[in-house]
């Protein structure tokens, strides 16, 4: 799954991706977005799903996802560095 921006909203619901991201709960997910986490040495993904099939769409803007990725990555990196 290529993430051209900070995030990605599935254009078409993909049950294989949903199963990989949400495991046993995949059948409850109607739409989803994946956010790339990147801060200092931290690299990762954050997947957020909704039961509403129209909640996350590929034609939506990425401002919110970008802000969310920056906040999450910074906070998670800080938690990992705490003694």
C-alpha positions in Angstrom: 0.0 0.0 0.0 1.7 3.2 -1.2 1.1 6.3 0.9 1.7 9.3 -1.4 0.7 11.8 1.4 0.6 11.5 5.1 -2.4 9.3 4.7 -4.4 7.1 2.4 -8.1 6.5 2.3 -9.2 3.4 0.4 -10.8 4.3 -2.9 -12.6 0.9 -3.0 -13.0 -1.1 0.2 -10.4 -3.9 0.0 -11.2 -6.9 2.3 -7.6 -8.2 2.1 -6.2 -4.8 3.3 -8.9 -4.5 5.9 -8.2 -8.0 7.3 -4.4 -7.2 7.5 -5.1 -3.9 9.2 -8.0 -4.8 11.5 -7.8 -8.6 12.0 -11.0 -10.2 13.3 -12.8 -6.8 13.4 -12.3 -6.3 9.6 -15.9 -7.3 8.9 -17.1 -4.4 11.0 -15.1 -1.8 9.0 -16.9 0.0 6.2 -14.2 2.4 5.2 -10.7 3.2 6.5 -7.7 5.5 6.3 -4.1 4.7 6.9 -1.8 7.3 8.3 2.0 7.2 7.8 3.8 7.9 11.1 7.3 9.5 10.6 9.1 11.4 13.4 12.9 11.2 14.2 13.6 7.4 14.1 10.0 6.4 14.4 8.4 4.8 11.3 5.0 3.2 11.3 1.4 3.2 10.2 -1.8 4.0 12.1 -5.0 2.6 10.7 -8.4 4.1 11.5 -11.7 2.6 10.5 -15.3 3.4 10.5 -18.5 1.3 10.2 -19.8 4.1 7.8 -18.7 3.2 4.2 -18.7 6.9 3.3 -16.6 8.2 6.3 -13.2 7.8 4.7 -13.0 8.4 0.9 -10.1 8.8 -1.5 -11.4 12.2 -2.7 -11.2 13.7 0.8 -8.5 16.1 1.7 -5.4 15.1 3.7 -5.1 18.1 6.1 -6.7 16.3 9.0 -4.8 13.1 8.4 -1.5 15.0 8.1 -2.1 16.8 11.4 -3.1 13.6 13.1 0.0 11.8 11.8 2.3 14.5 13.1 0.7 14.6 16.5 0.6 10.8 16.9 4.2 10.3 15.6 5.6 12.9 17.9 3.7 11.6 21.0 4.6 7.9 20.3 8.2 8.8 19.7 8.2 10.7 23.0 6.7 7.7 24.9 9.2 5.3 23.4 12.1 7.5 24.5 10.9 7.8 28.1 12.9 5.8 30.6 
